[in-house]
Structures are given as structure tokens and as C-alpha cells.
Amino acid sequence: MTLETVLRGSEHRVTKPRQLVWDVLLDAQRHLSAADIVAEVHRRDPGVNPSSVYRALTLFTELNIVRESHVGDTSMWEPAHDDAVIHLVCDHCGRTMHYDTSAVSTLRRQLQRHADFSPGSIDVRVSGRCAHCARST
């Protein structure tokens, strides 16, 4: 599904800032802070106002096409994905990798059965060192 399909399907316009924010998120090989997104959008088009970037992120979150995660006090953004992913965050370089596993689905079922709780979303994060940083330290 394209950004245009999602936006028009929800009666929103496709604007240049929205398209740029979406392209930056898709092109990134890592999770990005809002400041990272603003900087990259500005690099691609200096005329885009930072507030347009923040509004796009808010809209994309409401439309469930991006996902906001919290790493410490910082919000990080990425295109939405299902919950069957564990985020592996390198403490050294900050890179975030996705690890697909059935463990998240198992956790969801256990919470529903044994804790009488129905989770809306599950965001599992494991911190440590990526292979590159582990080799270089």
C-alpha cells in the first residue's frame, strides 16, 4: 500500500512534506529521532518547515503507518510493523535491528490467558552490542 492510498483513503492530502517524511523513514536503515527526520527532510528540501515534519509524524501515527518507540527519553520513529518483532538496540552505536520471533505472540497469548489482560501493542526492546561494535571494542 502506498502513502497516497493511505492518505487519500483517510481523506488527507498528499503534500510534499508528508511525502518527504515518508521517504526518509522508508530509506532509513535504522530508527530515527524526530530531529534526525527533520535534518534529513531539510537536507532534501530546505524549504520544508520543521513543524510540517512533526505534523506529518503525528498524522502517520494516527493512521498507524508509523510506529513511535521510546529509547530513554527520546522518541524514535519507523514505518509500522507487526508486533512479532523484538528491537535490538546497540548501546554503543545506537543502531536498532529487528528480530522476528514467535516469542512476542507467545507473550501476547500468555498475558491474555494468565494475566487477564488484552495488550493493544507490544514493544519489546533488548539493549546490548551489535556484532560490529562487539568486535571493535
Secondary structure, DSSP 8 states (H G I E B T S, - for coil): --HHHHHHHTT----HHHHHHHHHHHH-SS-EEHHHHHHHHHHH-TTS-HHHHHHHHHHHHHTTSEEEEEETTEEEEEE---S-EEEEEETTT--EEEEE-THHHHHHHHHHHHS----S---EEEEE--HHHHHH-
